[in-house]
Amino acid sequence: MKCLFFLGHPAHFHLFKNIIKKLEENGNETLVLIKSKDILEELCLNEGIKFKNVYKKQRGKSTLGILISFLYKYIGISKNIRRFRPDILIGSEPTLPHLGKLFRIPSFVFSEDDTHIIPQFAKIAYPFVTEIISPISCDTGKWDFKKTAYDGFHKLTYLHPSQFQPNQNVIDSLPKDYFIIRTTNLSAYHDTNKKGISEDILEKLITILQPHGAVYITSEKAVSNKFHKHLLKTNPNDIHTVLSNAKIYIGDSQSMAVESALLGTPGIRFNDFTNEIGVLNELEEKYGLTKSIAIMDEEKLYKVVKEMLEMEDLKIRQHEKLKTLLQDKINVCDFFVWYIKSYPESKKIHSEQPQFQYTFQ
């Protein structure tokens, strides 16, 4: 198979990095395209993944900026499709389904967001896409007939024990006890009018946590000078090792909330998306691996943090819950690799025998 991947966000790098490597090891040919976004290029370079950057500017936040970005990506990806002539287009990018229709190439969109969370993306991409690859707990709405549902989570492609082991050298360089606080821009179109951790809340959290260990902040947005001493300074490729060894994670990021849960780190998500996201609801309600607290419940946030600090066996209990989850879920990376390289036969097998996916464990 010749597979074209488009990575538009650092999260896409993590999702696809092991899939790309395994496809290549199995004799398949890949072409990785990216756009400039945060630390995406640095992550690819550090991992040794070869790529072409089709849009080197930072996308504007206005509607015009989004349209210009879409046009540049459309042109850049089109040129590479003509040269590479792929069998499948893969990514989490709305231009791919359109180009798939244009060039008559199957397109796969990998999504872990419920349709009501990303309505604009769904309206643009889903009518044209061939396959929506999503967890069972993810709601794809009226496009459910296009969904390839699997029993797992996207982030298990790189956090499943078969794919990830913490770097002991990195752990040895860190304090024995520390906490991670994540703050995001909440600037994506689906984050409109949503709120997360303000600097006042950040300051209160540091005051509560600091007597119990070091406090590290990882932030998408600029923070005041008074917080600079807490900024996490590490190779971005090592962030999951750092997160795996933290005592507690607190943040307004959906992605890192899922990651902390799948790494066995007790976590709290504090933003306006409480109870709105199927994947996080499953992690919280079925497995007890994360907690969500709404913005209006600020005092509850401090109360829960203090309660967690008093639990001596908190991390042990978290890992026991994680064991239960891993016993239930499939090895997502191996399933994805099989599904891609065996397509379209894999679609037929998965449709007729959904239980076949559990051979990947």
C-alpha positions in Angstrom: 0.0 0.0 0.0 1.0 3.6 -0.6 -0.3 5.7 2.3 -0.4 9.5 2.4 -0.6 10.9 5.9 -1.4 14.5 6.8 -0.5 15.8 10.3 -2.0 19.1 11.2 -1.4 19.1 15.0 1.1 17.6 17.5 -1.6 15.3 18.6 -1.7 13.8 15.1 2.0 13.1 15.3 1.6 11.0 18.4 -1.5 9.3 16.9 0.2 8.2 13.7 3.9 7.9 14.5 3.9 4.2 15.4 1.4 3.4 12.6 3.7 5.0 10.0 6.7 3.1 11.3 4.9 -0.3 11.4 3.5 0.2 7.9 7.0 0.9 6.6 8.4 -2.1 8.5 5.7 -4.2 6.7 6.9 -3.1 3.3 4.3 -0.3 2.7 5.3 3.1 1.4 4.3 6.3 3.2 4.4 10.0 2.5 4.0 12.3 5.5 2.8 15.9 4.9 2.5 18.5 7.7 1.6 22.1 8.3 3.4 24.4 10.8 1.6 24.0 14.1 3.2 24.6 17.5 6.0 22.0 18.0 4.8 19.6 15.3 7.9 20.0 13.1 10.2 19.6 16.1 8.5 16.4 17.1 8.8 14.8 13.6 12.5 15.8 13.4 13.3 14.4 16.9 11.5 11.1 16.0 13.3 10.8 12.6 10.0 10.9 10.6 10.6 12.3 7.1 8.0 14.9 6.1 7.1 17.7 3.7 5.7 20.9 5.1 2.9 22.1 2.7 1.9 25.2 4.8 4.7 26.9 6.7 2.7 29.8 8.0 0.8 29.9 11.3 -2.9 29.9 10.5 -4.9 33.0 11.2 -7.8 32.7 13.7 -10.3 34.6 11.6 -12.6 33.0 9.1 -10.5 34.4 6.3 -7.4 33.0 7.9 -9.0 29.5 8.1 -10.1 29.7 4.4 -6.6 30.8 3.3 -5.1 27.9 5.2 -7.6 25.5 3.7 -6.8 26.7 0.2 -3.0 26.4 0.7 -3.3 22.9 2.1 -5.7 21.9 -0.7 -3.1 22.9 -3.3 -0.1 21.5 -1.5 -1.7 18.1 -0.8 -3.0 17.9 -4.4 0.4 18.3 -5.8 1.8 15.5 -3.6 -1.1 13.2 -4.5 -0.3 13.6 -8.2 3.4 12.8 -7.6 3.0 10.0 -5.0 -0.3 8.4 -6.3 -1.3 7.0 -2.9 -3.8 4.2 -2.4 -5.2 5.8 0.8 -5.4 9.3 2.3 -5.1 9.3 6.1 -5.4 12.0 8.7 -7.7 14.2 10.8 -7.8 16.9 8.2 -11.0 18.2 6.4 -9.2 18.7 3.0 -8.5 15.0 2.7 -12.1 13.7 2.1 -12.6 16.4 -0.6 -9.3 15.4 -2.3 -10.2 11.8 -2.0 -13.4 12.4 -3.9 -11.6 14.5 -6.5 -8.9 11.8 -7.1 -11.1 8.8 -6.4 -8.9 7.7 -3.5 -10.3 6.3 -0.2 -10.0 8.7 2.6 -9.8 7.9 6.3 -10.5 10.5 9.0 -9.5 9.5 12.5 -11.7 11.3 15.0 -12.2 10.9 18.8 -14.5 14.0 19.0 -18.2 13.6 19.1 -20.0 15.3 16.2 -21.7 17.9 18.4 -18.3 19.0 19.6 -16.9 19.5 16.1 -20.0 20.4 14.0 -18.2 22.5 11.4 -15.4 19.9 10.8 -18.1 17.2 10.5 -20.2 19.2 8.0 -17.1 19.9 5.9 -15.4 16.5 6.0 -17.9 13.7 6.8 -20.2 14.0 3.7 -17.1 13.2 1.5 -15.0 10.9 3.7 -14.8 7.1 3.0 -14.2 6.0 6.6 -14.5 7.6 10.0 -12.2 5.7 12.4 -13.6 6.3 15.9 -13.9 4.6 19.3 -17.1 2.9 20.1 -17.9 5.6 22.7 -17.6 8.4 20.1 -20.8 9.7 18.6 -20.6 10.3 14.9 -24.3 11.3 14.6 -26.0 10.9 11.2 -22.7 9.8 9.7 -22.6 6.7 11.9 -23.0 4.5 8.8 -19.4 5.6 7.8 -17.9 4.8 11.2 -15.4 2.0 11.7 -16.0 1.6 15.5 -13.3 0.0 17.6 -13.0 -0.8 21.3 -10.2 1.5 22.4 -8.9 5.0 22.2 -6.8 6.8 19.7 -4.1 7.5 22.3 -3.5 3.8 22.9 -1.7 3.8 19.5 1.2 5.4 21.4 0.4 4.8 25.1 -0.4 1.1 25.1 2.2 -0.8 27.1 3.3 -2.6 23.9 4.1 0.8 22.3 5.3 2.9 25.3 7.7 2.5 28.1 8.8 5.5 30.2 12.4 6.7 29.7 14.1 6.0 33.0 16.8 8.6 32.4 14.2 11.3 32.1 12.5 10.1 35.3 15.8 10.1 37.1 16.4 13.7 36.1 13.1 14.8 37.8 12.2 15.3 41.4 10.7 12.4 43.3 7.3 14.1 43.7 5.9 16.6 41.2 2.6 17.7 39.6 1.7 18.7 36.0 -0.6 21.6 35.2 -1.7 22.0 31.6 -3.2 25.2 30.2 -4.4 25.6 26.6 -5.4 28.4 24.3 -8.9 27.1 23.8 -8.7 28.9 20.5 -9.9 26.2 18.1 -13.3 27.0 16.4 -15.0 24.4 18.6 -13.6 26.1 21.7 -15.5 29.3 21.1 -16.8 30.8 24.4 -15.2 28.0 26.4 -13.1 28.7 29.5 -10.4 26.8 31.3 -7.7 27.5 33.9 -7.1 31.3 34.4 -4.0 32.7 35.9 -5.8 33.3 39.2 -6.8 29.6 39.4 -3.3 28.6 38.3 -1.8 30.6 41.2 -4.2 29.0 43.7 -3.4 25.5 42.5 0.4 26.1 42.8 -0.2 27.3 46.4 -2.0 24.1 47.2 0.4 21.7 45.4 3.8 23.2 46.2 4.1 21.9 49.8 3.8 18.4 48.4 6.2 18.5 45.5 7.5 20.4 42.5 4.9 22.0 40.2 5.5 22.1 36.5 3.4 24.0 34.0 3.1 23.1 30.3 1.2 25.8 28.4 0.1 26.5 24.9 -0.3 30.2 25.8 2.1 32.8 27.2 2.0 33.0 31.0 3.0 35.8 33.4 6.6 36.1 34.4 5.8 34.9 38.0 5.0 31.5 36.6 8.1 31.1 34.4 10.1 29.3 37.1 7.4 26.5 36.9 7.5 26.1 33.1 8.4 22.5 32.2 11.6 22.4 30.3 12.0 19.1 28.6 12.3 17.5 25.1 8.7 17.6 23.8 9.1 13.9 22.8 9.5 13.0 26.5 6.3 14.6 27.7 4.5 11.3 28.2 7.4 10.0 30.3 7.1 13.1 32.4 3.3 12.8 32.6 3.4 9.1 33.5 5.5 9.7 36.6 3.5 12.8 37.9 1.6 12.4 41.2 -1.4 14.3 39.8 -2.3 16.0 36.5 -4.6 19.0 36.4 -5.5 20.8 33.2 -8.1 22.2 30.7 -6.8 20.0 27.9 -9.0 17.2 26.7 -6.1 15.4 25.0 -3.8 15.4 28.1 -6.7 14.4 30.3 -7.1 11.2 28.2 -3.3 10.7 28.2 -2.9 11.0 31.9 -5.7 8.4 32.4 -4.1 6.0 30.0 -0.7 6.4 31.8 -2.1 5.7 35.2 -1.7 9.3 36.5 -4.7 10.6 38.5 -6.1 13.6 36.6 -8.6 16.4 36.8 -10.0 18.2 33.8 -11.3 21.7 34.5 -13.1 23.4 31.7 -16.5 24.0 30.0 -16.6 20.6 28.3 -17.7 18.6 31.4 -19.9 15.6 30.5 -19.9 16.6 26.8 -17.3 14.2 25.4 -18.0 10.5 25.0 -14.5 9.2 25.3 -13.8 11.1 28.5 -17.2 10.1 29.9 -16.3 6.5 29.4 -12.9 7.0 31.1 -14.5 8.7 34.1 -17.8 6.8 34.5 -16.8 3.3 33.6 -13.2 3.2 34.7 -12.8 6.0 37.2 -9.6 7.0 35.6 -10.2 10.8 35.4 -12.4 13.5 37.0 -14.1 16.4 35.3 -15.1 19.6 37.1 -17.0 22.5 35.5 -15.7 26.0 35.5 -18.6 27.1 37.8 -17.3 24.7 40.5 -14.0 26.3 41.2 -14.1 25.6 44.9 -14.8 22.0 44.1 -11.6 21.9 42.1 -9.5 22.9 45.1 -11.5 20.5 47.4 -10.9 17.5 45.1 -7.2 18.4 44.7 -6.7 18.5 48.5 -8.6 15.2 48.9 -6.3 13.5 46.3 -3.2 14.8 48.0 -4.3 13.0 51.2 -4.6 9.6 49.5 -1.3 7.7 50.0 -2.3 4.9 47.6 -3.8 7.1 45.0 -1.4 6.1 42.2 -1.6 2.4 43.1 -5.3 2.4 42.8 -5.1 4.3 39.6 -2.9 1.6 38.0 -5.3 -1.1 39.1 -8.1 0.7 37.3 -5.8 1.1 34.3 -5.1 -2.7 34.3 -8.9 -3.3 34.0 -9.2 -1.0 31.0 -6.2 -2.5 29.2 -7.8 -6.0 29.6 -11.0 -4.7 28.0 -9.4 -2.8 25.1 -7.7 -3.9 21.9 -4.1 -3.1 20.9 -5.2 -0.1 18.8 -2.0 0.4 16.9 -1.8 -3.2 15.6 -5.5 -3.0 14.7 -5.0 0.2 12.7 -2.0 -1.1 10.9 -3.9 -4.2 9.9 -7.0 -2.2 8.9 -5.0 0.1 6.7 -2.7 -2.4 5.0 -5.5 -4.9 4.4 -8.1 -2.4 3.1 -10.7 -2.9 1.7 -10.8 -6.6 2.8 -10.3 -5.4 6.4 -13.5 -3.3 6.2 -15.5 -6.4 5.1 -14.0 -8.6 7.9 -14.6 -5.9 10.5 -18.2 -5.2 9.3 -19.1 -8.9 9.3 -17.1 -10.0 12.4 -16.7 -7.0 14.8 -15.3 -9.4 17.4 -12.3 -10.0 15.1 -10.7 -6.8 16.5 -10.2 -8.6 19.9 -7.5 -10.8 18.2 -5.4 -7.6 18.5 -4.7 -7.7 22.3 
